Amino acid sequence: MSSTEYWLISAPGDKTCQQTWEKMNNTTSVQNQLCVNYKFHIPDLKVGTLDQLVGLSDDLAKLDTYVETITRKMANYLGEVLEDQRDKLAENLLANQMDLATYLTKFQWDIAKFPIKQSLRGIVDAINSQCTQIENDLKTKASNYNNLKSNLANMERKQTGSLLTRNLGDLVKKEDFVQNSEYLVTLLVVVPKVLYPDWQAKYEHLADMVVPRSSRLVFEDNDHGLFTVTLFSKVVDEYKLHARENKFIVRDFTYNEEELTAGKNELSKLISDKKRHFGPLVRWLKVNFSECFICWMHVKAIRVFVESVLRYGLPVNFQAILVHPNRKSMKRLRDILNQLYSHLDSSATGGAGDTVDIPGLGFNTSEYYPYVSFKINTDMIGDHRN
């Protein structure tokens, strides 16, 4: 499996940008086979003033992290929603109907979404608004769907859990109970299996007015049995107390056919509600994952543009290149790129222990190189922090 890490770099144009591309590509890819390179096309964006660019540089660093976080949240939540089809997650994570690597290596600026006549600040604010809206919608949709899922899970647990907690309606029949009696009532009692002999010896004597030989075992699981016992209504509280002292648990249960039917209907309603919400939610997540990923790549493109102008000056003249490094040659590739571009900045040695204080550039100094460079990781399934 090829690496999911890419480097988006830029170098100043030589006589032509084509020469910059050929020199870099020959050195890293053709001669040394350390990577595969792609031209990364950034249109002529509006430069604005130097002050605006410096301010944008800091904001873009934050926006980059923010948009990436939302993009990964969308991917993670889609994985959660797919549940046992989670292995299909990767094929559902597309950008503009392409897999992420294809979208990235064939990157085209979306002029309809991000008009280049607009100021950079305008584009950045629009991306921020769109992603904030998507994040808010995700919170609402996830909260609604998660509530539905947990209600369903609770109800299913009651169908299958221990006799101490589960719904007893499916385990008993009408004939297990004394019906319509003014004085008598049938209780359901959960008895640990090891205490069956105790129960048989004691159940008639835990209170007065218990109907002799009225106990029957109606259901058992691995640990407990469910017994009926019939007694006079007025001694129920006393019976419960003495039962508990002997580790027999009386469950609160009244046989009511209408309520039991309603419970079954509620379960089937929750199951069909979840099914009904699943399709539209998956579609929404796929569409908006794509939107977020596209926004994220446009933020990367704007960052490269802004940093290149700040580093290399005006007029705008640089070549942006997407580098797909071979997993095993990343260090060697950085060394060769540093040699190739070391003349651009004597203070940058690729972060070999020197701390370089560069105000206004959105870089961590250990990630500072003599050329503009940003990492992109397209693996949305593992947890990657760049």
C-alpha positions in Angstrom: 0.0 0.0 0.0 1.5 3.3 -1.0 2.0 6.1 1.5 -0.9 8.5 2.1 1.5 11.4 2.9 2.0 14.1 0.3 4.1 17.3 0.4 2.8 20.4 -1.2 5.9 22.5 -2.0 6.8 25.5 -4.0 10.0 26.9 -5.4 10.6 30.3 -7.1 10.4 30.3 -10.9 13.7 30.1 -12.8 13.6 31.8 -16.2 10.3 30.0 -16.5 8.2 27.9 -14.1 8.6 25.0 -16.4 12.4 25.0 -15.8 11.7 25.0 -12.0 9.5 22.0 -12.4 12.0 20.1 -14.7 14.9 20.7 -12.4 13.1 19.6 -9.3 11.5 16.6 -11.0 14.7 15.4 -12.6 16.7 15.6 -9.4 14.1 13.9 -7.1 12.1 11.6 -9.3 13.9 10.9 -12.6 17.4 10.5 -11.3 16.8 9.3 -7.7 13.3 7.8 -7.8 12.5 9.1 -4.3 9.0 10.3 -5.2 6.4 10.9 -7.8 5.7 14.6 -8.6 2.7 16.4 -9.9 2.3 19.9 -11.0 -0.2 21.6 -8.7 -2.0 24.4 -10.5 -2.8 27.5 -8.4 -4.6 30.3 -10.4 -3.6 34.0 -10.3 -5.1 34.9 -7.0 -5.4 38.5 -5.8 -2.3 39.4 -3.8 -3.5 42.4 -1.8 -1.0 44.2 0.5 2.0 42.7 2.3 0.3 43.4 5.7 -2.8 41.6 4.6 -0.7 38.6 3.5 1.1 38.4 6.9 -2.2 38.5 8.7 -3.7 35.9 6.4 -0.7 33.6 7.0 -1.5 33.2 10.7 -5.2 32.8 10.1 -4.6 30.3 7.3 -2.6 28.1 9.7 -5.5 28.0 12.1 -8.1 27.5 9.3 -6.0 24.6 7.8 -6.2 22.8 11.2 -9.8 23.6 11.7 -11.0 22.4 8.2 -8.8 19.2 8.5 -10.4 18.5 11.9 -13.9 18.8 10.5 -13.0 16.7 7.4 -11.7 13.9 9.7 -14.8 14.2 12.0 -17.0 13.7 9.0 -15.0 10.6 7.9 -15.0 9.2 11.5 -18.7 9.7 11.9 -19.5 8.1 8.6 -17.5 5.1 9.8 -19.6 5.0 13.0 -22.8 5.2 11.0 -21.8 2.4 8.6 -21.4 0.1 11.7 -20.8 -3.5 10.4 -20.2 -2.1 6.8 -17.3 0.0 8.1 -15.0 -1.8 5.7 -16.8 0.1 2.9 -15.7 3.5 4.4 -12.8 4.1 2.1 -14.9 3.7 -1.1 -17.4 6.2 0.3 -14.8 8.9 1.1 -14.6 10.8 -2.2 -13.9 14.3 -3.2 -15.8 15.5 -6.3 -16.6 11.9 -7.1 -12.9 10.9 -7.2 -10.8 9.0 -4.6 -8.8 11.4 -2.5 -5.4 10.6 -4.1 -6.8 11.2 -7.6 -8.5 14.5 -6.6 -5.3 15.7 -5.0 -2.9 14.7 -7.9 -5.3 16.2 -10.5 -6.2 19.2 -8.4 -8.1 21.9 -10.2 -9.1 25.2 -8.5 -12.9 25.4 -8.3 -13.6 28.8 -9.7 -17.4 28.5 -9.3 -17.0 27.9 -5.6 -14.0 30.1 -4.9 -14.1 33.0 -7.5 -10.5 34.3 -8.0 -11.7 37.8 -8.6 -12.6 37.9 -4.9 -10.0 38.9 -2.3 -8.1 36.2 -0.5 -9.7 37.3 2.7 -13.1 36.9 1.1 -12.3 33.3 0.0 -10.9 32.4 3.4 -14.0 33.8 5.2 -16.3 31.9 2.8 -14.5 28.6 3.5 -14.6 29.3 7.2 -18.4 30.0 7.1 -19.1 26.9 5.0 -17.1 24.6 7.3 -18.6 26.1 10.4 -22.1 25.5 9.0 -21.3 21.9 8.1 -19.8 21.3 11.6 -23.0 22.7 13.3 -25.2 20.6 11.0 -23.1 17.5 11.8 -23.6 18.1 15.6 -27.4 18.3 15.2 -27.6 15.3 12.8 -25.2 13.1 14.9 -27.1 14.0 18.1 -30.5 13.0 16.6 -29.2 9.8 15.1 -27.2 8.8 18.2 -30.3 9.3 20.4 -32.3 7.0 18.1 -29.5 4.4 18.2 -29.1 4.5 22.0 -32.9 4.2 22.5 -32.9 1.2 20.2 -29.9 -0.3 21.9 -31.5 0.1 25.3 -34.7 -1.5 24.1 -32.8 -4.4 22.5 -30.8 -4.9 25.6 -34.0 -5.2 27.5 -35.1 -8.0 25.1 -31.9 -10.0 25.7 -30.2 -9.0 29.0 -30.2 -10.7 32.4 -33.5 -11.6 34.0 -32.8 -9.0 36.6 -33.2 -6.2 33.9 -34.7 -7.5 30.8 -38.2 -7.0 29.5 -40.2 -10.0 30.8 -43.2 -9.5 28.4 -41.8 -11.9 25.8 -41.1 -14.6 28.4 -44.5 -15.0 30.0 -48.0 -16.1 28.9 -51.4 -14.9 30.0 -52.1 -18.3 31.7 -49.1 -17.8 34.0 -51.1 -15.2 35.9 -54.2 -15.0 38.1 -56.4 -12.6 36.1 -59.2 -10.3 37.3 -59.1 -11.4 40.9 -60.0 -8.9 43.6 -57.8 -10.5 46.2 -55.1 -12.6 44.5 -52.0 -11.4 42.5 -49.3 -13.3 40.7 -45.7 -12.1 41.2 -42.6 -12.8 39.0 -39.5 -13.6 41.1 -35.9 -14.0 39.8 -34.1 -16.7 41.7 -30.3 -17.5 41.2 -30.0 -21.0 40.0 -27.9 -22.1 43.0 -30.9 -21.0 45.3 -33.6 -23.1 43.5 -33.8 -25.6 46.5 -34.0 -22.6 48.9 -36.8 -21.1 46.9 -38.8 -24.3 46.8 -38.4 -24.7 50.6 -39.2 -21.1 51.5 -41.5 -19.4 49.0 -44.8 -20.5 50.7 -43.5 -19.1 54.0 -42.1 -15.7 53.1 -45.5 -14.1 54.2 -48.9 -15.3 55.3 -51.6 -15.9 52.6 -49.4 -17.4 49.9 -51.3 -19.9 47.7 -49.6 -23.3 48.4 -47.8 -25.0 45.4 -48.5 -21.9 43.2 -44.9 -21.4 42.1 -43.8 -22.5 38.6 -40.6 -22.0 36.7 -41.5 -20.1 33.5 -38.1 -19.2 32.0 -34.4 -19.6 32.8 -31.1 -18.1 31.5 -27.5 -19.1 32.4 -27.7 -17.7 35.9 -31.3 -17.2 37.0 -34.8 -18.7 36.8 -38.0 -16.8 36.6 -40.7 -18.2 38.9 -44.3 -17.2 39.4 -45.9 -17.2 42.9 -49.6 -16.3 43.7 -50.6 -14.6 47.0 -53.0 -12.2 48.4 -52.5 -8.6 47.3 -52.4 -7.2 50.8 -49.2 -9.1 51.7 -47.2 -8.1 48.5 -45.0 -5.5 50.2 -44.1 -7.9 53.1 -43.4 -10.7 50.6 -41.1 -8.5 48.5 -39.1 -7.6 51.7 -38.6 -11.2 52.9 -37.9 -12.4 49.3 -35.1 -9.8 49.0 -33.6 -10.9 52.4 -33.3 -14.3 50.8 -31.7 -13.0 47.6 -34.9 -13.6 45.6 -35.8 -10.5 43.5 -39.4 -9.7 42.8 -39.7 -7.9 39.5 -42.4 -5.2 39.1 -44.6 -6.6 36.4 -48.3 -6.5 35.6 -49.6 -8.6 32.8 -51.2 -6.2 30.4 -51.7 -7.3 26.8 -52.1 -3.8 25.4 -48.9 -2.5 27.0 -46.9 -5.6 25.8 -48.2 -5.0 22.2 -47.3 -1.3 22.5 -43.8 -2.2 23.6 -43.3 -4.5 20.6 -44.6 -1.8 18.4 -42.3 0.8 19.8 -39.3 -1.5 19.2 -40.3 -2.1 15.6 -40.9 1.6 15.1 -37.4 2.4 16.4 -35.9 -0.2 14.1 -37.7 1.3 11.1 -36.9 4.8 12.2 -33.2 4.0 12.2 -33.4 2.4 8.8 -35.3 5.4 7.4 -32.6 7.8 8.7 -29.6 5.7 7.7 -29.7 6.3 3.9 -30.2 10.1 4.0 -27.6 10.5 6.7 -25.0 8.5 4.8 -25.7 10.6 1.7 -25.4 13.8 3.6 -22.1 12.7 5.2 -20.7 11.7 1.8 -21.6 15.0 0.1 -20.4 17.1 3.0 -17.2 15.1 3.5 -16.4 15.9 -0.2 -17.2 19.6 0.4 -14.9 19.7 3.5 -12.0 17.9 1.7 -12.3 20.3 -1.3 -12.3 23.3 1.1 -9.3 21.8 2.9 -7.3 21.4 -0.4 -8.2 25.0 -1.4 -6.9 26.2 2.0 -3.6 24.4 1.3 -3.4 26.0 -2.1 -4.0 29.5 -0.7 -1.4 28.8 2.0 1.2 27.9 -0.6 0.3 31.0 -2.6 0.5 33.3 0.4 3.7 31.8 1.8 5.4 31.8 -1.7 4.6 35.5 -2.2 5.9 36.3 1.4 9.1 34.2 0.8 9.9 34.8 -2.8 8.5 38.3 -3.3 6.7 40.0 -6.2 5.9 39.7 -9.0 4.2 36.3 -8.3 6.6 33.7 -9.8 6.7 30.2 -8.3 5.9 26.7 -9.2 3.7 24.6 -6.8 4.5 20.9 -6.9 2.7 18.0 -5.2 5.3 15.5 -4.1 4.3 11.9 -3.2 7.4 10.6 -1.4 8.3 6.9 -1.2 7.7 5.8 2.4 11.3 4.7 2.8 13.1 7.7 1.3 11.5 10.6 3.0 14.7 11.7 4.9 16.8 11.4 1.7 14.2 13.4 -0.2 14.3 16.2 2.3 18.1 16.3 2.2 18.1 16.5 -1.6 15.4 19.3 -1.6 17.4 21.2 1.0 20.5 21.0 -1.2 18.5 22.1 -4.2 17.0 25.1 -2.5 19.5 25.9 0.3 20.5 29.1 -1.6 17.0 30.5 -0.9 17.5 30.9 2.8 20.8 30.4 4.7 19.0 30.1 8.1 16.9 27.1 7.1 18.7 23.8 7.4 15.6 21.7 7.5 15.1 22.0 11.2 18.4 20.3 12.2 18.2 21.6 15.7 18.3 25.3 14.9 15.4 27.3 16.1 14.5 29.9 13.6 12.2 32.7 14.7 10.2 33.8 11.6 7.4 36.2 12.5 4.3 36.1 10.4 5.0 32.8 8.8 2.6 30.0 9.8 5.3 27.5 10.4 6.5 25.4 13.3 10.3 26.0 13.2 11.1 22.3 13.2 9.1 22.0 10.0 10.9 25.0 8.4 12.6 24.4 5.1 14.3 26.8 2.7 11.3 26.3 0.3 7.6 26.4 1.1 6.4 23.0 2.2 3.1 21.7 3.7 2.2 18.1 4.6 -1.1 16.5 3.5 -2.2 13.1 4.8 -5.1 11.6 2.8 -5.6 8.7 5.2 -9.0 9.5 6.8 -9.5 6.1 8.4 -6.4 6.0 10.7 -6.0 8.8 13.2 -3.4 11.1 11.6 -2.3 14.4 13.0 0.0 16.3 10.7 
